[in-house]
Amino acid sequence: MRTTLPLPPRINLREVGPRDGLQIERPIPTARKLELLELLVRSGLKRIEATAFVSPRAVPAMADAREVAAALHQWPDVQWSALVASEGGARRALEAGVRNLEYVVSAADGHSLANVKRTTAEALAGVGRIADLVHDAGGTCEVIVATAWDCPFDGPTPADRVLHIAREAVLQGADALCLGDTIGTATPLRVVQLLGAVRDISLHLPVGLHMHNTRGAGLAGILAAMQIGVVDIDASVGGLGGCPFAPGASGNVPTEELVYLCEDMGVATGCDLNTLVGAAGLAQEAVGRALPSGVLKAGGRPGSPAQSRPGAN
């Protein structure tokens, strides 16, 4: 009888709490954001999405993107990135010193129009220009495909739309792809089917996964993806997150829950769970409400290498 799972030796974890996690919250002081970033760095995270260069009117919580970016030089060992939704946002990010950018293309027109006021085709047409800008600055351009499985306006997203975006993004110069379960509806079989199809046409570019935990299936989808060799995984401290332009979307998979799961199964993350729980507690205090993370509430398994103390509630 088989008693093991096919798992990678480690994952390449990206923390998205400072951007995706905080974008739907009331704005918090920049100094508090930097305290959170410092704790996340201390936890061992090497990839962190720090902010977004988007309209401050549409997303007030990201209005201090330039100020946040100006502080990142003090942690040179971290691969910092920022999300952009337009060529103008990409230019502002590069001017602020951020060299690794994530450009969002929604696979569903309904969400794309709500999110960036452009159709999917119009947003996709911008990949090449943004990739050229980033490459000229010595950086990388990742294309995140939002609503890859379902859209709150259009319903199920046809896989062919996602595959078309992936092909075009590769042809236009994207350095990596990431599939986003924006409203948290994907379950494991759907996750691996779409990831597998995208990886088949991605010309060996990295293909990552960004799950929301709206219906409690986020970790299950990530585990299934890991079993087919996907190692580029997003998560958000404390389970913060959600899309302000996707009704019903809620938080991401909590980073400390993912780290607990992986480390307990022997999959390395490079992170210290105790420090992550402390960061989740700080995030909870900063936003002023209880966060959904089970590990923040309960801590790690007693006596295990990943053991942690429960966070404050």
C-alpha positions in Angstrom: 0.0 0.0 0.0 1.4 3.4 -1.0 2.2 5.5 2.1 3.9 8.6 0.5 2.8 11.5 -1.6 4.6 12.7 -4.7 5.9 16.0 -3.4 8.7 18.5 -4.3 11.6 18.8 -1.9 10.8 22.5 -1.5 8.5 25.3 -2.7 9.3 28.8 -3.9 6.9 30.7 -1.7 5.9 34.3 -2.5 4.3 36.4 0.2 1.5 38.6 -1.2 0.0 40.0 2.1 1.5 43.5 1.8 -0.2 43.9 -1.5 -3.1 41.5 -2.1 -3.6 41.2 1.6 -3.9 44.9 2.4 -5.5 46.2 -0.8 -9.1 45.8 0.4 -8.4 47.1 3.9 -8.6 50.7 5.1 -5.2 52.3 4.6 -2.7 51.7 7.3 0.3 53.9 8.0 3.3 53.3 5.8 5.5 52.8 9.0 3.2 49.9 10.0 3.6 48.3 6.6 7.3 48.5 7.0 7.1 46.8 10.4 5.2 44.0 8.8 7.7 43.8 5.9 10.6 43.5 8.4 9.0 40.6 10.3 8.2 38.8 7.0 11.9 39.2 6.0 13.0 37.9 9.4 10.8 34.9 8.9 13.0 33.8 6.0 10.8 34.8 3.1 12.8 35.5 0.0 10.0 36.6 -2.4 7.6 39.3 -1.3 5.1 41.3 -3.2 5.5 44.7 -1.5 2.9 46.9 -3.1 0.9 47.9 -6.2 1.3 50.8 -8.5 -2.3 51.3 -9.3 -4.8 54.2 -9.1 -4.9 55.6 -5.5 -8.5 56.6 -6.1 -9.5 53.0 -6.9 -7.2 51.4 -4.3 -6.5 53.9 -1.6 -4.6 51.3 0.5 -1.8 51.3 -2.1 -1.5 55.1 -2.4 1.9 54.9 -0.6 3.5 52.6 -3.1 6.4 54.9 -3.9 7.2 55.3 -0.2 7.1 51.6 0.4 9.3 51.0 -2.6 11.8 53.6 -1.3 12.4 51.5 1.8 13.0 48.1 0.2 16.7 48.7 -0.3 17.4 47.9 3.3 16.5 44.2 2.6 18.7 43.5 -0.4 18.5 39.7 -0.1 14.8 39.6 -0.9 13.3 39.5 -4.4 10.8 42.3 -4.2 8.0 42.7 -6.7 5.0 45.0 -7.3 1.7 44.5 -9.1 0.8 46.8 -12.0 -2.4 47.0 -14.1 -1.2 49.4 -16.9 1.8 50.7 -18.7 1.7 53.8 -16.7 1.8 51.8 -13.5 4.8 49.9 -14.8 6.6 53.1 -15.5 5.9 54.4 -12.0 7.1 51.2 -10.5 10.3 51.2 -12.4 10.9 54.8 -11.6 10.5 53.9 -7.9 13.2 51.2 -8.2 11.1 48.0 -8.4 12.4 45.8 -11.1 10.2 42.7 -10.8 6.7 43.4 -11.9 3.5 41.4 -12.1 1.0 42.5 -14.8 -2.6 41.3 -14.4 -4.7 40.1 -17.2 -8.2 38.8 -16.3 -9.4 35.9 -18.3 -13.0 37.1 -18.0 -14.2 40.3 -19.6 -16.6 41.0 -16.8 -13.9 41.1 -14.2 -11.4 42.8 -16.5 -13.8 45.7 -17.1 -14.6 46.0 -13.4 -10.9 45.8 -12.4 -9.0 47.8 -15.1 -11.8 49.2 -17.3 -10.5 47.3 -20.3 -11.5 44.0 -22.0 -9.4 41.0 -21.7 -8.1 41.5 -25.3 -7.2 45.1 -24.5 -5.4 44.2 -21.3 -3.5 41.3 -23.1 -2.3 43.6 -25.8 -0.3 45.5 -23.2 1.9 42.6 -22.2 4.5 43.2 -24.9 5.0 46.9 -24.1 5.2 46.3 -20.4 7.6 43.4 -20.8 9.8 45.6 -23.0 9.9 48.4 -20.4 10.8 45.9 -17.7 13.5 44.1 -19.7 15.1 47.4 -20.7 15.3 48.2 -16.9 16.9 44.8 -16.2 13.8 43.3 -14.5 11.3 40.6 -15.0 7.7 40.6 -16.1 5.3 38.0 -14.8 1.7 37.8 -16.2 -0.9 36.9 -13.6 -4.1 35.4 -15.2 -6.9 36.5 -12.9 -10.3 34.7 -12.8 -8.6 31.7 -14.3 -11.3 29.3 -13.2 -14.4 31.4 -12.5 -15.6 35.0 -12.7 -18.1 36.7 -10.3 -19.7 38.4 -13.3 -19.3 35.9 -16.2 -19.4 32.6 -14.4 -17.1 29.7 -15.4 -14.0 30.8 -17.4 -13.5 28.6 -20.5 -10.1 27.0 -20.4 -9.4 28.1 -23.9 -9.4 31.7 -22.8 -6.8 31.0 -20.2 -4.7 29.1 -22.7 -4.9 31.9 -25.3 -3.7 34.4 -22.7 -0.8 32.1 -21.7 0.3 31.6 -25.3 0.1 35.3 -26.1 1.9 36.3 -22.9 4.8 33.9 -23.7 5.0 35.3 -27.3 5.0 38.9 -26.0 7.9 38.3 -23.7 6.5 37.3 -20.3 9.1 35.7 -18.0 6.7 33.7 -15.9 2.9 33.0 -15.6 0.7 32.6 -12.6 -2.9 31.4 -12.5 -5.2 33.2 -10.0 -8.3 31.7 -8.4 -9.6 35.2 -7.8 -12.9 34.3 -6.1 -11.8 31.0 -4.5 -14.0 28.5 -6.3 -11.4 26.1 -7.8 -11.1 22.6 -6.4 -8.1 20.2 -6.8 -9.0 18.4 -10.0 -9.8 21.6 -11.8 -6.6 23.2 -10.4 -4.3 20.4 -11.8 -6.2 20.1 -15.1 -5.8 23.8 -16.0 -2.2 24.1 -14.6 -1.2 21.1 -16.6 -2.7 22.5 -19.8 -0.9 25.8 -19.3 2.4 24.2 -18.4 2.2 22.2 -21.7 2.3 25.5 -23.7 4.4 27.7 -21.5 7.7 26.8 -23.2 9.3 25.9 -19.8 8.5 29.2 -18.2 7.6 29.0 -14.5 3.9 28.6 -13.9 2.7 29.6 -10.4 -0.5 29.4 -8.4 -2.4 32.0 -6.5 -5.3 30.6 -4.6 -8.0 32.4 -2.6 -9.6 30.5 0.3 -13.1 31.8 0.0 -14.7 28.3 0.1 -12.0 26.6 2.2 -10.4 24.7 -0.7 -7.2 26.8 -1.1 -4.8 24.5 0.7 -6.3 21.4 -1.0 -5.7 23.0 -4.4 -2.1 24.0 -3.6 -1.4 20.4 -2.3 -2.7 19.0 -5.6 -0.6 21.4 -7.6 2.5 20.5 -5.6 1.9 16.8 -6.4 2.2 17.6 -10.2 5.4 19.6 -9.5 4.2 23.2 -9.2 6.5 25.0 -6.8 5.8 28.7 -7.3 3.1 29.3 -4.8 1.5 32.6 -3.4 0.2 33.0 0.1 -0.8 35.8 2.4 0.2 36.4 6.0 -2.8 35.7 8.3 -5.0 34.9 5.4 -5.4 38.6 4.5 -6.7 39.4 1.0 -9.4 39.7 -1.5 -10.1 41.6 -4.7 -11.9 44.9 -4.4 -13.4 44.4 -7.8 -14.7 40.8 -7.4 -17.8 40.6 -5.2 -17.6 37.8 -2.7 -13.9 37.3 -2.9 -12.2 36.8 0.4 -8.7 36.1 1.7 -5.8 34.2 0.4 -4.4 31.0 1.8 -2.6 32.0 5.1 1.2 31.8 4.7 1.7 30.3 8.1 -0.9 27.5 7.3 1.0 26.7 4.1 4.3 26.7 5.8 3.0 24.4 8.6 1.6 22.0 6.0 4.8 21.9 4.0 7.3 21.7 6.8 5.3 19.0 8.5 5.4 16.9 5.3 9.1 17.5 4.8 8.7 20.1 2.0 11.2 23.0 2.7 10.0 26.6 2.7 12.9 28.4 4.2 10.6 30.0 6.7 10.4 30.1 10.5 6.9 29.4 11.6 7.2 31.2 14.9 8.2 34.5 13.2 5.5 34.1 10.6 2.9 33.7 13.4 4.2 36.9 14.9 3.9 38.7 11.6 0.3 37.4 11.3 -0.4 38.8 14.8 1.0 42.2 13.7 -1.1 42.1 10.6 -4.2 41.3 12.6 -3.5 44.2 15.0 -2.9 46.6 12.1 -6.2 45.9 10.3 -8.1 45.8 13.5 -10.1 42.6 13.0 -9.6 38.8 13.5 -7.9 37.1 10.7 -9.0 33.6 9.5 -5.7 31.7 9.9 -6.0 28.5 12.0 -2.2 28.5 12.7 -2.4 32.0 14.0 -5.1 30.9 16.5 -3.8 27.4 17.4 -0.1 27.4 16.6 1.9 24.5 15.2 1.8 20.8 16.2 3.2 20.5 19.8 6.8 19.1 19.8 7.2 19.2 16.0 10.1 21.0 14.3 7.5 23.5 13.0 6.0 24.1 16.4 4.8 27.6 17.1 3.0 29.6 19.8 -0.6 30.6 19.2 -1.1 34.2 18.1 -3.0 36.8 20.0 -6.7 37.3 19.2 
